């Protein structure tokens, strides 16, 4: 997930179907003992950002938090993910090497 999504309901359903799937096959549900098959990578979890508007604006991270919450409510499981961008420890570790 790189940026804002359009039509949240479609994307929440699509991501949920893939993340809960058995071996990445939509329409299947993996057992509780099976690890998540589809990797989920996202760039930034920012909820708000400052713009020229007097109030903070909603950022792309709001979709992630919505997806995560709905997925946990529906399937009683979390989503394994890799975060790129701020404030990810991976980014700070990478930057410290240079």
PyMOL commands that set and color helices and strands:
alter all, ss='L'
color gray80, all
select helices_A, chain A and resi 8-20+61-75+89-96
alter helices_A, ss='H'
color red, helices_A
select strands_A, chain A and resi 41-43+48-49+57-58+82-84
alter strands_A, ss='S'
color yellow, strands_A
deselect
rebuild
show_as cartoon
